[in-house]
Amino acid sequence: MPAAAAPMISSVQKLVLYETRARYFLVGSNPAETKYRVLKIDRTEPKDLVVIDDKHVYTQQEVRELLGRLDLGNRTKIGQKGSSGLSRAVSAFGVVGFVRFLEGYYIVLITKRRKMADIGGHAIYKIEDTNMIYIPNDSVRVTHPDEARYLRIFQNVDLSSNFYFSYSYDLSHSLQYNLTVLRMPLETLKTETTQTRQESFDIFEDEGLSTQGGSGVFGICSKPYEKYVWNGRLLEPVKNTVHRDWLLYIIHGFCGQSKLLIYGRPVYVTLIARRSSKFAGTRFLKRGANCEGDVANEVETEQILYDASVMSFSAGSYSSYVQVRGSVPLYWSQDISTMMPKPPITLDQADPFAHVAALHFDQMLQRFGSPIIILNLVKEREKRKHERILSEELVAAVTYLNQFLPPEHAIIYIPWDMAKYTKRLNVIAESVVKKTGFFVNRPDSYCSILRPDEKWNELGGCVVSTGRLQTGVLRTNCVDCLDRTNTAQFMVGKCALAYQLYSLGLIDKPNLQFDTDAVRLFEELYEDHGDTLSLQYGGSQLVHRVKTYRKIAPWTQHSKDIMQTLSRYYSNAFSDADRQDSINLFLGVFKPTEGKPHLWELPTDFYLHHKNTLSLSQTRRSYTYWWTTGVLKHLPLPFDEVTCAENRRKLTVKKFHKYEEEIDIHNEFFRPYELSSFDETFCLAMTNSTRDFMPKNVGIDPSPFTVRKPDETGKSVLGNKSNREETVLQRKTAASAPPPPSEEAVSSSSEDDSGTDKEDEGPVSQRSTPVKVTDTGDNTKITENVVQSTKDVYGVNLSDVPSEDDLTIYTRFVQLGQSQHKQDKSGQQFCSKHHLDRVINLIPISSFSQDNIYEVQPPRVDRKSIEIFHAHIQAGGGNMQPLGKDDFLMYREYIRNRYM
C-alpha cells in the first residue's frame, strides 16, 4: 500500500544561467534532466527587478530547441558563428535570492554543495560556495560610489559557513511537525487538493488524476517557519511570481550525522541546530530580547534517530527530541566600551508586567506546547552581584505569567548553578525528559509491553495511535548560552537518546552510560555542535567542554581554553561590530536608501531591531491573557501541529501518481540514472561508531553500549603509528572481547553519572565477553579457550534439558510461524495497471500489526530481459557479441541527440 501522503521534491535541482545582452535565462531541471523550467530575467531595467516565470514544463529536446532559437536570434548577423548570441554564464544548484543596495539587483546562486545528512532518503546539503551576479548590463548601469562598500559588507556573511538546505525536507520545522503533516486525514487532503488546483497557475496540476481512488499519492509542501529561514527577505521580490520549486529556503546553524552500528544494524544519529534570524547578531551586541519577544542567540536543537535499514517515512522507525537555547527574555545589555572581560549587566527598561517575556513564551507555546521548562544555569552565589541580576528578574517574570495560566500548563523554572554544582545533572535531565516526552512514529514495541520498564511507564508527552509526541520543550540558558548551555543540553540529549534507542527496541533499558561508543559518538556530535554555534555568536570555539565539567579533561586542555578565551575576547572587541553590520544587511534589517544615513554611519542599530521605537502599536496585548487566542484550548499539544483551518492554509497539497518523480523518494535517493562510486557514497564517508570509536585491539565486544576504558577508543589506537600494523593483525586473528573493566576503571565515567545510571549499571546487553587470546608474528601459537562455556558467553549456565513448559511455548511458537506461511494467497490479484505493481508485491505475514515483516514475491522477467542480462555477463567476461545494423543506428541517434 502506498503512503497516503509524501513530501514534495523540488524539480529544480540543477541550474544553468544563460546570458544575452538583454536578458538572463535561468534554466532549472530535475536530477534526471527530464523536466525543465525557465526563468527570464530582464537586464534592461537599471534598478527594478523583472522576473518572468515560464509556466511551461519543458522536455530536454524542447529546451535544446529553445536555447538554439535564442542563440540564433541574438547573434549580430544571421549565420554568424564566431560570437554566440547566447553564452553560458554559470552552473548552480539553487537560488539563494535577489538583493539590491543602491544600484541594480544582484542574483545569488549556490555553485557548490556538499551532502551533510540524510533523513529517510531526504538529503540535506551544506552550501560550499556561492556566486553573486549583477543583473543589469553595462549600458544601463547607474553607478554609485558606496555600492562597492555595501557589496563588501554583504559578502562578509560567509554563505559557505554553516548554511544548509534541502530539496525535499523542510529544515525549518521539526521531524515531528513534518511527519504529523503527512498523517493528516485523507478528507482534509482532498479538500486542500481542490483548493490548490483552483489557486495554482501550474497547467500540469493533478496530472489528470481523480481525487477519488486510483493509485495516487498526496504530495504535501508546508510553509517554512519564518523565524529559522535566513533568506526569506532575499526571496521576497519573487516569492509571489515564480513557481514554488524555484524557492529554496536555507537555515543557519549546524548539521551533523553519524552512524551507530549495532551488530551491523545501521542507526543514524543526526543533530540539527536552527539559529533564529530574528534579533540575530553577535555576543555583546545582541543580548536579551527585542520588543517582539525574539531573543538573542536563540537556537533550536533537534536530535533525530532512525533505523537506516528502512528508508521510508511510512514504514521506517523515526524518533526525535527538541530542545532550545536562548538569551534571558528581558530588556538587558552589557556595555563593551569599558574593555572589561565581563562587562556589568544592565537592565535597560522596566517591564513590571513581563510583556516581552510573555511574547516570547507565547511563541514557544504555539510551537512546542506545554510544559515549557526553563533551566537557568547562571551563577547564584557571587561576591559581587552580576549574573544574579538576571535570575531575580526572570523569576519575577515567570511568577507573574504563571498567575494566569492553568496550573497543569504552568511554566516550570529550574535554577542550577553549573559553576558550583556539576554533579547529578543527569537527575534533572531524567526529570525533564519524563515531563516532555519525545517523538517516535511507531507504537510501543511488543517487547516493551511484555517487559515494561519503570522509567518508561513514567514518561510524559502525548501517546497517540501512531506513536508518541513530544509536548513542551526544555529552554536552557546561561549568560552567553554557549559553554554551560551546551554541556547541559548534552546531558539532556544523552538521557533522551537512551529513551529513543529503547523505543526503537535497540536496548533493553532506557539508560546509557558514559565511556561507551554510542555516548562518545554522541558527545563528539555535541562538541562540534557547540563549537559551531559558539563561533557564530561568540567568535571562538567552546572554552569549557563536557570533559571540563566532568573533571576528566587532560591538562593540555587548559592551555587550549586560555587561547579560546583570548580569541573570543579579541573577536568581541574588534570584529563583532562589522559582523553585526553584515548580519543586519543580509537579513534585511537595514535597507540602504538614497538620501538617508548609511549603515556604517549609524551610532547604534537599536531602533532597527526594536520597531516600537519608530512607531507605536495600535493594538495592545492584555497583561493577563497574554497568550494567542486558541493556544490554551489545544494544550499540551502545540497549536502549530493541530489540524485546523489556520494551519491547513500553510500547506500546499497536490495529487500525483505514486511513481511520479515529485514524490518518489526512492529515485531521489538512489539516483539509478547516475553512475555512482562507492568512494563517494555518503553513508560510507560519515562518522562510524565501529570504525572511529570501537577499540581496534584484540577481542573487543562490538556492542556500542559496552563501557570502554577512557584511553580505549578507535581514534587513540589508530593515532599511534606503532600500533597500526599490530591492530590490523589482531583484527584478522580474533574478534572476541577482553575481560570487563573493573569498577575502578569505570569510575571516571563522571561524577554527573553517579545517580541514576549507577543503579542500572551492567545489564547483560552492556557487558563484554571475556576471552583470552594470544598472537605472535610467526603464527606458532593458537588462540586459547576457543570452545567457551555457556557461562562465559551468556553469563548464565544453561540447563541440559529445557523444562516442559518451555518446550510447550516453543512448540506453539513454531506452529504459529508455520500457520502464517500457509496463508491462502489465491485471492490476491494485481489491481494496478502500472507495470511496477507487478515487480514489488509485499504481503504481510505477521499477526502483530506493529511488525513490518513481509513476504516478497520474486519479479517476473521476460525472455528479452534475460537475454540482455546474459549478454551483459558475457561482455564482462570479454566475449563481445557482434553489433548489428540496428545497434549502429541506435548509437548514432543517441550521439546526435546528446551532443549535437
VOPANU-767636 format. One record per residue (C-alpha): y, x, z. Coordinates in steps of 0.05 Angstrom, whole numbers, padded with zeros to 5 digits. Layout:
VOPANU-767636
Y	X	Z .
...
end
This chain:
VOPANU-767636
00000	00000	00000 .
00068	00028	-00018 .
00122	00032	00034 .
00169	-00028	00038 .
00229	00019	00033 .
00244	00092	00018 .
00306	00136	00017 .
00341	00141	-00049 .
00341	00210	-00081 .
00403	00233	-00117 .
00392	00240	-00192 .
00448	00292	-00196 .
00420	00358	-00171 .
00435	00406	-00228 .
00505	00410	-00256 .
00537	00447	-00314 .
00612	00447	-00324 .
00634	00450	-00397 .
00706	00465	-00416 .
00752	00445	-00473 .
00827	00453	-00476 .
00839	00381	-00458 .
00780	00364	-00412 .
00725	00387	-00367 .
00657	00355	-00377 .
00613	00357	-00315 .
00540	00343	-00336 .
00492	00328	-00279 .
00417	00319	-00284 .
00356	00307	-00241 .
00309	00366	-00227 .
00262	00346	-00283 .
00321	00343	-00332 .
00301	00275	-00358 .
00363	00235	-00336 .
00435	00258	-00344 .
00503	00233	-00322 .
00571	00256	-00348 .
00639	00261	-00313 .
00702	00271	-00355 .
00759	00306	-00320 .
00827	00306	-00354 .
00863	00374	-00357 .
00929	00350	-00387 .
00957	00320	-00321 .
00995	00373	-00282 .
00989	00340	-00213 .
00946	00278	-00219 .
00870	00274	-00218 .
00840	00232	-00274 .
00764	00228	-00269 .
00724	00181	-00314 .
00651	00167	-00298 .
00609	00153	-00360 .
00565	00097	-00335 .
00511	00111	-00386 .
00448	00148	-00364 .
00431	00198	-00420 .
00366	00229	-00441 .
00361	00303	-00455 .
00365	00292	-00530 .
00426	00246	-00523 .
00462	00298	-00481 .
00450	00352	-00532 .
00477	00308	-00587 .
00538	00291	-00545 .
00553	00364	-00529 .
00543	00382	-00602 .
00593	00330	-00624 .
00643	00353	-00572 .
00635	00425	-00594 .
00645	00407	-00667 .
00704	00361	-00653 .
00742	00412	-00611 .
00740	00471	-00659 .
00806	00490	-00690 .
00777	00489	-00760 .
00719	00448	-00786 .
00657	00491	-00796 .
00686	00550	-00756 .
00632	00585	-00715 .
00670	00644	-00687 .
00701	00609	-00627 .
00666	00549	-00598 .
00706	00487	-00582 .
00662	00473	-00521 .
00647	00530	-00474 .
00602	00531	-00413 .
00643	00548	-00352 .
00595	00548	-00292 .
00528	00521	-00267 .
00525	00488	-00200 .
00482	00446	-00152 .
00534	00397	-00126 .
00607	00378	-00118 .
00640	00392	-00051 .
00703	00355	-00072 .
00773	00357	-00102 .
00834	00386	-00067 .
00908	00393	-00083 .
00962	00433	-00049 .
01029	00438	-00085 .
01007	00445	-00157 .
00948	00411	-00191 .
00878	00394	-00167 .
00820	00442	-00156 .
00746	00425	-00160 .
00699	00459	-00111 .
00628	00468	-00135 .
00565	00493	-00100 .
00539	00551	-00142 .
00484	00578	-00096 .
00439	00544	-00046 .
00381	00562	-00001 .
00328	00517	00028 .
00331	00517	00104 .
00286	00460	00126 .
00240	00405	00103 .
00234	00337	00136 .
00179	00295	00107 .
00187	00326	00039 .
00263	00318	00040 .
00295	00387	00030 .
00356	00410	00070 .
00397	00464	00036 .
00448	00513	00061 .
00508	00529	00018 .
00505	00602	-00002 .
00565	00607	-00049 .
00618	00563	-00080 .
00667	00566	-00138 .
00737	00537	-00137 .
00764	00520	-00206 .
00835	00499	-00223 .
00833	00437	-00267 .
00900	00433	-00307 .
00904	00480	-00366 .
00957	00534	-00371 .
01002	00496	-00418 .
01017	00440	-00368 .
01012	00481	-00303 .
01073	00476	-00257 .
01074	00538	-00214 .
01096	00540	-00141 .
01109	00604	-00101 .
01069	00581	-00040 .
01007	00556	-00077 .
00971	00623	-00071 .
00981	00624	00004 .
00953	00554	00013 .
00894	00573	-00030 .
00880	00634	00013 .
00884	00593	00077 .
00837	00540	00048 .
00786	00593	00028 .
00786	00622	00098 .
00738	00565	00115 .
00675	00601	00092 .
00632	00547	00060 .
00574	00597	00056 .
00572	00599	00132 .
00530	00543	00162 .
00546	00484	00117 .
00486	00441	00098 .
00469	00384	00051 .
00411	00344	00025 .
00400	00303	-00038 .
00355	00251	-00004 .
00362	00255	00072 .
00424	00231	00109 .
00442	00291	00153 .
00500	00255	00187 .
00451	00207	00221 .
00393	00220	00267 .
00320	00213	00246 .
00314	00151	00290 .
00370	00117	00251 .
00343	00138	00183 .
00273	00112	00198 .
00298	00049	00232 .
00336	00031	00170 .
00273	00040	00127 .
00237	-00011	00171 .
00286	-00068	00163 .
00255	-00136	00149 .
00239	-00149	00076 .
00281	-00212	00074 .
00342	-00172	00094 .
00328	-00120	00040 .
00320	-00174	-00014 .
00387	-00204	00006 .
00420	-00136	00003 .
00389	-00122	-00065 .
00421	-00185	-00093 .
00489	-00166	-00066 .
00483	-00095	-00092 .
00467	-00120	-00162 .
00529	-00163	-00162 .
00575	-00108	-00137 .
00547	-00048	-00175 .
00570	-00024	-00242 .
00504	00011	-00259 .
00476	-00021	-00322 .
00406	00002	-00303 .
00407	-00035	-00236 .
00339	-00061	-00214 .
00306	-00034	-00277 .
00285	-00105	-00297 .
00243	-00115	-00234 .
00240	-00181	-00199 .
00257	-00185	-00126 .
00191	-00220	-00111 .
00123	-00188	-00111 .
00103	-00134	-00160 .
00096	-00061	-00143 .
00170	-00050	-00128 .
00198	-00009	-00071 .
00266	-00018	-00040 .
00309	00044	-00044 .
00359	00050	00013 .
00421	00093	00017 .
00462	00089	00081 .
00535	00102	00090 .
00545	00170	00124 .
00572	00175	00194 .
00643	00200	00181 .
00650	00240	00245 .
00599	00292	00223 .
00619	00295	00149 .
00663	00354	00133 .
00681	00340	00061 .
00699	00267	00069 .
00773	00279	00053 .
00755	00323	-00007 .
00714	00266	-00037 .
00766	00212	-00023 .
00801	00217	-00092 .
00737	00199	-00129 .
00695	00161	-00078 .
00710	00093	-00107 .
00709	00112	-00181 .
00644	00151	-00191 .
00570	00136	-00182 .
00543	00149	-00113 .
00497	00205	-00139 .
00558	00249	-00150 .
00578	00244	-00077 .
00545	00299	-00037 .
00562	00298	00037 .
00559	00363	00076 .
00554	00376	00150 .
00574	00437	00191 .
00535	00466	00248 .
00464	00494	00249 .
00397	00480	00217 .
00333	00518	00233 .
00259	00505	00225 .
00196	00539	00249 .
00123	00526	00240 .
00079	00515	00301 .
00007	00527	00283 .
-00042	00491	00329 .
-00110	00518	00309 .
-00088	00516	00236 .
-00054	00448	00241 .
00019	00457	00218 .
00072	00424	00262 .
00144	00435	00241 .
00197	00443	00296 .
00267	00431	00268 .
00334	00438	00303 .
00395	00407	00271 .
00465	00412	00301 .
00521	00369	00273 .
00592	00391	00290 .
00644	00337	00293 .
00700	00341	00242 .
00747	00302	00288 .
00791	00344	00333 .
00757	00406	00306 .
00782	00476	00319 .
00775	00540	00358 .
00764	00554	00431 .
00831	00557	00467 .
00869	00518	00414 .
00826	00456	00419 .
00809	00432	00489 .
00795	00363	00519 .
00805	00302	00475 .
00855	00271	00428 .
00885	00201	00432 .
00826	00170	00394 .
00772	00194	00441 .
00747	00252	00398 .
00733	00314	00439 .
00736	00388	00421 .
00672	00426	00406 .
00631	00362	00400 .
00562	00377	00373 .
00502	00331	00366 .
00437	00370	00371 .
00372	00338	00347 .
00303	00368	00353 .
00252	00339	00304 .
00177	00349	00310 .
00128	00325	00258 .
00058	00338	00232 .
00068	00373	00165 .
-00002	00357	00141 .
00021	00285	00126 .
00087	00284	00089 .
00103	00210	00081 .
00154	00176	00128 .
00109	00114	00128 .
00042	00148	00142 .
00063	00211	00179 .
00078	00224	00252 .
00151	00240	00268 .
00188	00249	00333 .
00259	00268	00352 .
00304	00277	00412 .
00380	00279	00411 .
00430	00308	00460 .
00505	00321	00456 .
00554	00373	00479 .
00629	00366	00481 .
00692	00384	00519 .
00711	00344	00581 .
00743	00280	00554 .
00811	00287	00587 .
00880	00310	00565 .
00877	00383	00585 .
00891	00452	00556 .
00896	00526	00571 .
00957	00569	00554 .
00934	00633	00519 .
01004	00663	00516 .
00992	00695	00584 .
00938	00741	00553 .
00891	00728	00611 .
00815	00727	00602 .
00813	00659	00638 .
00880	00623	00629 .
00896	00569	00680 .
00873	00498	00665 .
00930	00448	00657 .
00924	00372	00656 .
00975	00353	00602 .
00980	00277	00612 .
00966	00229	00668 .
00913	00179	00650 .
00902	00134	00711 .
00862	00081	00671 .
00818	00134	00637 .
00840	00109	00568 .
00817	00170	00528 .
00751	00174	00566 .
00739	00100	00552 .
00749	00111	00478 .
00701	00170	00479 .
00645	00135	00517 .
00654	00072	00475 .
00637	00114	00413 .
00575	00141	00449 .
00551	00071	00470 .
00556	00048	00397 .
00517	00108	00370 .
00466	00122	00426 .
00462	00061	00471 .
00453	00067	00546 .
00447	00102	00593 .
00500	00155	00579 .
00483	00214	00625 .
00536	00267	00639 .
00510	00335	00661 .
00572	00372	00686 .
00559	00447	00692 .
00628	00471	00715 .
00635	00511	00779 .
00641	00471	00843 .
00654	00528	00892 .
00713	00572	00875 .
00760	00614	00917 .
00817	00592	00872 .
00816	00522	00844 .
00804	00529	00770 .
00745	00494	00738 .
00741	00444	00795 .
00804	00410	00769 .
00764	00382	00710 .
00707	00358	00754 .
00752	00319	00800 .
00787	00284	00742 .
00722	00270	00706 .
00690	00239	00769 .
00752	00194	00777 .
00748	00172	00704 .
00674	00156	00707 .
00681	00119	00773 .
00737	00076	00744 .
00699	00059	00680 .
00634	00042	00716 .
00670	-00013	00754 .
00669	-00058	00693 .
00601	-00040	00664 .
00537	-00077	00685 .
00501	-00034	00737 .
00439	-00024	00693 .
00483	00006	00638 .
00529	00048	00682 .
00548	00120	00662 .
00506	00169	00703 .
00543	00231	00728 .
00503	00293	00749 .
00542	00354	00774 .
00504	00420	00771 .
00536	00487	00785 .
00499	00534	00738 .
00534	00595	00766 .
00506	00582	00836 .
00441	00545	00824 .
00396	00562	00765 .
00331	00542	00799 .
00297	00475	00788 .
00339	00457	00728 .
00273	00432	00699 .
00273	00376	00752 .
00339	00350	00723 .
00312	00357	00653 .
00250	00317	00671 .
00293	00262	00702 .
00339	00258	00641 .
00283	00253	00590 .
00249	00199	00631 .
00313	00158	00631 .
00330	00164	00557 .
00261	00169	00527 .
00253	00197	00457 .
00238	00172	00387 .
00168	00170	00357 .
00149	00129	00296 .
00078	00112	00316 .
00047	00073	00374 .
00016	00109	00433 .
-00048	00144	00412 .
-00115	00116	00435 .
-00130	00178	00477 .
-00066	00169	00518 .
-00086	00097	00531 .
-00155	00119	00555 .
-00128	00177	00597 .
-00057	00156	00617 .
-00012	00209	00648 .
00031	00191	00708 .
00093	00221	00675 .
00081	00181	00611 .
00080	00115	00648 .
00148	00131	00679 .
00180	00145	00611 .
00242	00105	00593 .
00271	00087	00526 .
00251	00025	00486 .
00178	00012	00466 .
00170	-00026	00401 .
00111	-00044	00358 .
00120	00016	00313 .
00130	00068	00368 .
00186	00087	00416 .
00262	00090	00410 .
00310	00135	00448 .
00362	00094	00484 .
00420	00132	00514 .
00436	00206	00510 .
00449	00267	00553 .
00520	00294	00547 .
00525	00365	00572 .
00590	00403	00584 .
00618	00463	00619 .
00688	00491	00606 .
00673	00522	00537 .
00608	00484	00523 .
00576	00549	00499 .
00533	00593	00545 .
00515	00549	00604 .
00511	00487	00560 .
00462	00520	00512 .
00416	00541	00568 .
00417	00472	00599 .
00404	00439	00532 .
00346	00486	00520 .
00314	00466	00586 .
00321	00392	00570 .
00297	00404	00499 .
00236	00442	00525 .
00218	00383	00570 .
00228	00334	00512 .
00186	00378	00467 .
00127	00371	00515 .
00132	00295	00512 .
00137	00297	00436 .
00075	00340	00430 .
00038	00294	00478 .
00059	00232	00439 .
00030	00261	00375 .
-00035	00277	00410 .
-00027	00353	00406 .
-00031	00370	00481 .
-00067	00336	00538 .
-00009	00334	00587 .
00067	00327	00575 .
00081	00396	00603 .
00098	00464	00572 .
00101	00530	00608 .
00146	00589	00595 .
00117	00651	00561 .
00074	00611	00513 .
00080	00619	00438 .
00106	00548	00430 .
00162	00557	00481 .
00181	00626	00454 .
00187	00598	00385 .
00230	00540	00411 .
00272	00588	00453 .
00286	00632	00391 .
00309	00570	00353 .
00356	00552	00411 .
00383	00623	00415 .
00400	00621	00340 .
00429	00552	00350 .
00473	00575	00409 .
00496	00639	00373 .
00517	00599	00312 .
00556	00546	00350 .
00588	00600	00394 .
00612	00639	00333 .
00642	00576	00303 .
00681	00556	00365 .
00688	00618	00408 .
00688	00674	00357 .
00628	00712	00384 .
00554	00702	00398 .
00527	00677	00465 .
00547	00720	00524 .
00495	00693	00572 .
00427	00672	00545 .
00367	00636	00571 .
00336	00701	00596 .
00400	00717	00633 .
00396	00653	00673 .
00321	00663	00683 .
00337	00732	00713 .
00289	00767	00666 .
00338	00796	00616 .
00329	00871	00602 .
00382	00920	00628 .
00405	00933	00556 .
00426	00860	00552 .
00485	00872	00600 .
00519	00921	00552 .
00510	00871	00495 .
00540	00816	00539 .
00601	00860	00551 .
00610	00872	00476 .
00605	00798	00462 .
00657	00784	00515 .
00705	00833	00484 .
00692	00805	00415 .
00705	00735	00439 .
00770	00756	00473 .
00795	00792	00411 .
00779	00732	00367 .
00814	00684	00414 .
00876	00727	00418 .
00886	00749	00346 .
00847	00708	00295 .
00838	00638	00323 .
00907	00614	00301 .
00892	00630	00228 .
00823	00598	00233 .
00855	00535	00263 .
00904	00530	00205 .
00846	00536	00155 .
00807	00481	00190 .
00868	00435	00191 .
00879	00446	00117 .
00805	00439	00098 .
00795	00374	00136 .
00859	00343	00110 .
00892	00340	00178 .
00952	00374	00146 .
00972	00356	00075 .
01022	00401	00041 .
01083	00362	00017 .
01142	00385	-00024 .
01206	00388	00018 .
01170	00388	00085 .
01153	00447	00131 .
01094	00489	00111 .
01032	00496	00152 .
01050	00566	00177 .
01119	00542	00197 .
01094	00491	00248 .
01103	00512	00321 .
01042	00470	00341 .
00990	00424	00310 .
00990	00377	00370 .
01021	00318	00333 .
00973	00327	00274 .
00913	00311	00319 .
00948	00260	00364 .
00971	00205	00318 .
01004	00165	00374 .
01058	00218	00378 .
01084	00195	00310 .
01076	00120	00315 .
01058	00071	00369 .
00995	00030	00361 .
01008	-00044	00351 .
00944	-00064	00388 .
00929	-00041	00459 .
00859	-00038	00486 .
00841	-00073	00550 .
00839	-00030	00613 .
00778	-00068	00639 .
00739	-00090	00577 .
00743	-00020	00547 .
00682	-00025	00501 .
00679	-00052	00430 .
00660	-00126	00423 .
00586	-00136	00413 .
00564	-00069	00442 .
00542	-00094	00510 .
00502	-00151	00481 .
00451	-00104	00449 .
00447	-00051	00503 .
00406	-00009	00517 .
00396	-00006	00441 .
00453	00028	00403 .
00496	-00021	00365 .
00493	00022	00301 .
00418	00011	00295 .
00417	-00064	00307 .
00403	-00109	00246 .
00468	-00148	00238 .
00516	-00165	00183 .
00565	-00109	00200 .
00511	-00055	00196 .
00480	-00085	00133 .
00546	-00075	00097 .
00537	00000	00108 .
00473	00001	00066 .
00463	00005	-00009 .
00396	-00027	-00028 .
00364	-00024	-00097 .
00295	-00041	-00121 .
00253	00008	-00160 .
00183	00014	-00188 .
00142	00052	-00137 .
00134	00112	-00183 .
00208	00118	-00203 .
00238	00187	-00193 .
00294	00159	-00149 .
00245	00143	-00093 .
00185	00187	-00109 .
00188	00240	-00054 .
00121	00270	-00078 .
00153	00293	-00144 .
00216	00314	-00108 .
00178	00359	-00060 .
00122	00388	-00103 .
00161	00392	-00169 .
00099	00390	-00215 .
00144	00403	-00275 .
00166	00471	-00249 .
00129	00537	-00245 .
00125	00555	-00171 .
00107	00621	-00138 .
00073	00629	-00071 .
00120	00684	-00052 .
00179	00637	-00059 .
00146	00578	-00024 .
00189	00557	00035 .
00132	00538	00081 .
00104	00609	00077 .
00171	00642	00090 .
00191	00604	00152 .
00180	00630	00222 .
00108	00621	00242 .
00081	00618	00313 .
00016	00654	00294 .
00048	00709	00252 .
00111	00721	00292 .
00095	00704	00364 .
00020	00707	00376 .
-00003	00777	00400 .
-00039	00817	00348 .
-00085	00856	00394 .
-00159	00844	00406 .
-00188	00777	00427 .
-00127	00732	00433 .
-00133	00657	00444 .
-00099	00627	00383 .
-00073	00568	00422 .
00004	00568	00423 .
00001	00536	00492 .
-00033	00596	00526 .
00011	00635	00574 .
00022	00706	00550 .
00046	00767	00586 .
00121	00779	00578 .
00111	00840	00533 .
00052	00809	00495 .
00085	00779	00434 .
00073	00787	00360 .
00142	00817	00350 .
00134	00871	00403 .
00066	00893	00376 .
00086	00894	00303 .
00151	00930	00320 .
00111	00991	00344 .
00091	01032	00283 .
00036	01069	00321 .
00002	01004	00337 .
00006	00973	00268 .
-00057	01003	00238 .
-00095	00991	00303 .
-00072	00919	00303 .
-00098	00906	00233 .
-00165	00938	00251 .
-00170	00897	00314 .
-00157	00832	00277 .
-00214	00848	00229 .
-00262	00866	00286 .
-00255	00808	00334 .
-00219	00742	00344 .
-00233	00729	00417 .
-00188	00727	00478 .
-00174	00774	00536 .
-00180	00754	00609 .
-00128	00703	00630 .
-00066	00733	00663 .
-00064	00735	00738 .
-00017	00694	00780 .
00028	00754	00790 .
00032	00766	00715 .
00055	00695	00702 .
00105	00696	00760 .
00160	00718	00712 .
00156	00652	00675 .
00220	00635	00711 .
00248	00610	00775 .
00270	00549	00735 .
00197	00532	00724 .
00177	00534	00797 .
00178	00459	00806 .
00141	00410	00764 .
00109	00459	00716 .
00073	00498	00771 .
00038	00436	00797 .
00005	00424	00730 .
-00008	00497	00715 .
-00072	00516	00680 .
-00100	00457	00641 .
-00162	00470	00600 .
-00123	00469	00535 .
-00077	00523	00560 .
-00129	00572	00586 .
-00154	00633	00550 .
-00226	00650	00536 .
-00249	00716	00567 .
-00290	00761	00520 .
-00297	00836	00527 .
-00290	00874	00461 .
-00294	00948	00446 .
-00279	00980	00379 .
-00275	01051	00351 .
-00257	01080	00285 .
-00328	01102	00265 .
-00356	01032	00279 .
-00414	01062	00321 .
-00402	01012	00378 .
-00410	00938	00372 .
-00379	00881	00410 .
-00406	00863	00477 .
-00421	00793	00502 .
-00428	00765	00432 .
-00471	00708	00459 .
-00428	00675	00512 .
-00448	00626	00565 .
-00420	00555	00564 .
-00383	00572	00628 .
-00345	00628	00591 .
-00330	00585	00531 .
-00314	00517	00560 .
-00300	00532	00633 .
-00357	00487	00658 .
-00433	00491	00659 .
-00465	00440	00612 .
-00529	00408	00637 .
-00592	00417	00596 .
-00605	00343	00583 .
-00549	00291	00576 .
-00554	00230	00621 .
-00580	00164	00595 .
-00511	00132	00598 .
-00481	00189	00556 .
-00536	00180	00504 .
-00523	00106	00501 .
-00449	00116	00490 .
-00462	00168	00436 .
-00513	00123	00401 .
-00461	00066	00399 .
-00410	00115	00370 .
-00457	00136	00314 .
-00475	00064	00298 .
-00401	00046	00295 .
-00388	00101	00245 .
-00447	00081	00202 .
-00428	00008	00200 .
-00357	00026	00180 .
-00382	00066	00119 .
-00426	00008	00097 .
-00368	-00039	00083 .
-00374	-00084	00023 .
-00325	-00056	-00027 .
-00346	-00101	-00084 .
-00286	-00147	-00077 .
-00236	-00091	-00083 .
-00201	-00092	-00150 .
-00143	-00055	-00180 .
-00086	-00103	-00186 .
-00031	-00059	-00212 .
-00025	-00046	-00286 .
00004	00023	-00275 .
-00044	00079	-00294 .
-00032	00117	-00229 .
-00061	00058	-00189 .
-00130	00078	-00215 .
-00122	00150	-00193 .
-00104	00141	-00120 .
-00141	00088	-00080 .
-00141	00094	-00004 .
-00189	00049	00033 .
-00182	00046	00110 .
-00249	00059	00144 .
-00227	00055	00217 .
-00226	-00007	00260 .
-00167	00020	00300 .
-00101	00002	00268 .
-00067	00064	00296 .
-00113	00112	00258 .
-00094	00139	00190 .
-00166	00150	00165 .
-00181	00132	00093 .
-00237	00137	00043 .
-00215	00166	-00023 .
-00250	00150	-00088 .
-00251	00206	-00140 .
-00208	00193	-00201 .
-00238	00174	-00267 .
-00227	00227	-00320 .
-00234	00212	-00394 .
-00272	00256	-00443 .
-00210	00285	-00476 .
-00182	00309	-00409 .
-00249	00342	-00393 .
-00247	00378	-00460 .
-00176	00402	-00447 .
-00196	00428	-00378 .
-00257	00464	-00406 .
-00213	00496	-00459 .
-00165	00519	-00404 .
-00223	00551	-00365 .
-00247	00586	-00428 .
-00177	00612	-00443 .
-00174	00640	-00372 .
-00237	00680	-00387 .
-00208	00707	-00452 .
-00245	00660	-00500 .
-00188	00631	-00540 .
-00200	00573	-00587 .
-00170	00578	-00658 .
-00106	00539	-00667 .
-00106	00484	-00719 .
-00051	00458	-00763 .
-00032	00403	-00714 .
-00023	00455	-00658 .
00025	00496	-00701 .
00065	00434	-00718 .
00069	00412	-00645 .
00092	00482	-00623 .
00144	00485	-00679 .
00171	00416	-00657 .
00174	00439	-00584 .
00214	00502	-00603 .
00262	00461	-00646 .
00276	00410	-00590 .
00280	00461	-00535 .
00322	00518	-00563 .
00354	00498	-00629 .
end
